[in-house]
Amino acid sequence: MVSRPLSAPDLQTFHHDQPPQTGVLLVNLGTPDAPDRASVRRYLKEFLWDPRVVEMARPLWWLVLNGIILNTRPARSAKAYRKVWTSEGSPLLSISHRQRDALSELLGSKVPVALGMRYGKPSIRTALQELRDANVRRVLVFPLYPQYSATTTASIFDAVSEELRGWRWLPELRFINHYHDEPSYIAALADSVRRHRSEFGDADRLLLSFHGIPEEYFHKGDPYFCECQKTGRLLAEALDLDAGQWQISFQSRLGPKQWLQPYTDHTLAALPGEGVRSVQVVCPGFSADCLETLEEVSMEDREVFLHAGGERYEYIPCLNDDAGHIAMLAGLVERHTQGWGPGLEDPAEVLRRATALGARQ
């Protein structure tokens, strides 16, 4: 094993009278820097090389990734990103910044909140260093993935661990694995569906589309499929829906392997033939709208349904920075940091003792 050198402590920003803090590291998937081929290629290379995402022998996957995928997919993906890019840049990134700001305001100045992306910028390394500069000694890592999967949540744990391997003074860590069945999360989802329906009316079917993973990962023990099913059941119960009024599907396949089914696009293509003329689609596995929800689900899948004979297709946006969503996130932070504080000494007394021992500010 190649050891990683320890990073030097930032002595210029450390003060004995600076109170230690509990901080939150918010993490989402990530996004390219720009909707162009070069930026998308860099992003995809980092994303798809993660062994948590693609479980394949590295030499073989290196050949497939660098010889085929990175020569064909970036241009196509860049075109898709241009469809959803805004004046503020990537939708996922701009929404994530708003989520971070809103959560920080709700938690107050005593709980710093930093935003990191698993792939791309701002990086997890940058976010952790931001918390360290704020003298955060207790870090709650909060992946914004309601349902746990090794491909997402566990990958964030890997990245945090990799960064901290180079730190001499490690912070205390806690980690939120999932919140797929949290009552406040289900309530926020249900409220978003009710608000949409109060404005646009009901539909024949509510389709809950989740990101897919290869089916073999499920058979190896990944709980993601089961947690999606539970989220769907709890949401349907909260909305008082009958079995024929809702269903679950999975989107965003990559490669020839079989992924979790039923597939969202195949489902939408079949629904008109089953007498379903109108459908509303919600993506409960995404905490913020991104390429997959805004381009794939809201645009491409709309065409699939209407081309198959459907008459009305509506996409219900993700929870994003909705006040109820932020309040739910804040509630989870407060619960998962219980027992961590205060338990911290008076900074003035710490400074007095350090000075008596010869410390210099």
Secondary structure, 3 states (H helix, E strand, C coil): CCCCCCCCCCHHHCCCCCCCEEEEEEEEEEECCCCCHHHHHHHHHHHHCCCCCCCCCHHHHHHHHHHHHHHHHHHHHHHHHHHHCECCECHHHHHHHHHHHHHHHHHCCCCCEEEEEEEECCEHHHHHHHHHHCCEEEEEEEECCCCCCCCCHHHHHHHHHHHHCCCCCCCEEEECCCCCCCHHHHHHHHHHHHHHHHHHCCCCEEEEEEECCEHHHHHCCCCHHHHHHHHHHHHHHHCCCCHHHEEEEEECCCCCCCECCCEHHHHHHHHHHHCCCEEEEECCCCCCCCHHHHHHHHHHHHHHHHHCCCCEEEEECCCCCCHHHHHHHHHHHHHHCCCCCCCCCCHHHHHHHHHHCCCCC
